[in-house]
Amino acid sequence: MRFLIVTFGLCVLAVPASAQPKAETVESKGGVVVCVSPLAADVGVDILKRGGNAVDAAVAVAFAQAVTWPAAGNIGGGGFMMIAAPGKEVRCIEYRETAPASAKVDLFADGTVGVLDHKAAGVPGTVRGLALAHGKYGKLPWGDVVMPAVKLAEDGFVMNAALAGDLNGVLASSKTTNAEFKRVYGKPGGKEWAEGDKLVLKDLGKTLRVIAEKGADAFYTGEPAELLAKEMKANGGLITKDDLAAYKANDRTPIRTTYRGFDVYGPPPPSSGGLCISQMLNVLENYDLKKLGRWSPETTHLMIETMRRTYADRARSLGDPGFTTIPTTFQDREYAKKLSQSIDPKKATPSAQIATDIVLNKESDSTTHFSIIDKDGMAVSNTYTLENSYGNRVVVPGAGYILNNEMTDFNPKPGITNTKGQIGTKPNQIQPGKRMLSSQTPVIVMKDGKPVLITGSPGGRTIINTVLCVVVNVIDFEMPVAEAVSAPRTHHQWFPDVARFEGASQHPKLVAELKKMGHTVVEQFQGDAHTIGINPKTGVRVGVADKRIDGKAAKE
Ligand code: DON
C-alpha cells in the first residue's frame, strides 16, 4: 500500500494514499485486540492466550506500542483507560499528565516557549496509570505483561510501511532538532527507513526492563527519574524529581449517559470527552435521525450544530475537576432540549452568536486508541498520547523514551479566545499540579450490562466528534461496525467556524446543501478509530482496524 505523509499542525501521519477509508475486520467469540500497531496487537493476543484478561492485554499492548508505534504509544505521556469488567461497575483509570510544580499560568503567553520545548512536557502518567489498572484488575504477574515490550525494544523489530513512512516524515522535518531523537530514531547512515528495516531501541529496552523488574515506582523515583530530571535541568525544562515522585494516577467514576436505550460510558474530567459525548447525544436524542437518513443534509446539519454548541460549552467551563467546578449541564436533558430548540433546522448558527459571554479577541495533533475484549467479556477502551506525533520530539538520553508536549493542551494565553480556535478561558489555564483538559474519548457502550461497542480515536479536538459519528452510525443507523468505522466523519469545534466533512467527494450534493444553509465546509481526513462491536444476541465480536492510518484486528 502507498502511504502519504500528512501533517496536522505537528501531527505527522502516514495515511493510505487512497481516498476511501478502509477497515480490516476479524470475527470471534473469544478475545479480540484492535490497535494501530500490528506487532502490539499480536502481543495483546498472546497475553490473552496465556490466560491474561483484557486489562493484562491492554497493559501489554500499551507498553509494546511505546516501542512499535513511537508517534503516540508511550511511557512518557498519558491517557485514559475505560474498563468494563463483568459484574462490576465501569471505571476509568485516568493517567493524564500534570503541570510541574513550577509551571506558570503564562508559560506560552509571549510565544517564546514553543510546542517542541522541554518546558512543553507535563509530568508523564502512563506508567503509574498502567500499574494502577494492572494492580486492580490484572491476573498475570506485572513482569509478564511488560516483558514483551522489553524484548521488542532490546531485540529490535521489523518496521512496516506505515511506521517507516511516519518516521521518515518526522525525521525530515526541519522542526525536529533534538540530537538524541535523531540518534535514536534515525537510520544509521542517514538514509530513509524502508519497510522491512529493523529498529533496535536499547535505552528504551533498559528503562522498560527496570519497570518490568522493579515495578512502576522505579520509573518515578529510580534511575529513569534521575535521567529525566537531569535532561530537564540541562535544557530549561520544568519537571523535577519531586514532580515525578508526586505523580498519581486516579481510578475515577466515568460519565454515563443513556442514548436510545444504550448506556454510553466515557472518561470524566480532566477529559472533556465523556461530558461532551453525553451532551451531544442528549441533544441528538431530540431528533429522529434514522428517519432523516444518515447522509441527508438535515442529519449532518443537526450534528454540526450540536457539536458547535457543545464545544462552546467545553471552552467555557471544562478543566481539571480538582481546580474548577464542573457544571452539571452536560448531563442535563432539560439543558440539552433547550440547546436543540436553539438550532435552526435550515440555517447554520454563526459561532460568534454562541457563548457570547466568552469575550472573543480580534488578534489573531498524535494519539492512539485501542480496544480489547477478552473471552469472559471484560472490555478495555484505551486512548493515550504524547499530544503531537512524537510529543516534543525529545528523547531522554540514557532512558530512551520520547517526552510528551501535553502542556500545550492548557489554554495558552490567559483571557485570549479567538475565532481561530484558541481558547483562553480560566478553567483550563495552567496551575501547578493541575491536569490539562483532554479530548480523549475512549468509550464503552453497554446494553443490559454487557458491552456492545468499544471505540475511541486520536485526533485532538476532533476525537469527541469521531466517537460521536461511530456511536450514531451504530445506534441510530444500525450500521455494521466496519461500515460505521469507515463512513465519512464530521467535525465542528465552535471556532474556527468551519465544518469538516471527510466525504465531500462521495457526497457532493450533501456538501452543496450544507453550504446553502450557511456552513463553510472543508474536506479533511479525521481520526483512526480501532473499534470492537459485539452482537448482544450471538455474542460474536467484530474487531475493526480503521486503516485510515494503519492497524490490525487480531483474535485469540
Ligand atoms: O488529550 C488530548 O486531547 C490531546 N493531547 C490529543 C492529541 C491528539 O489526539 C493528537 N493526534 N492526533
Residues whose N, C-alpha, C, O or C-beta is under 5 A from the ligand:
A	BS01	DON	C11 D365 S366 T367 T385 E387 D409 L437 S438 S439 Q440 P458 G459 G460
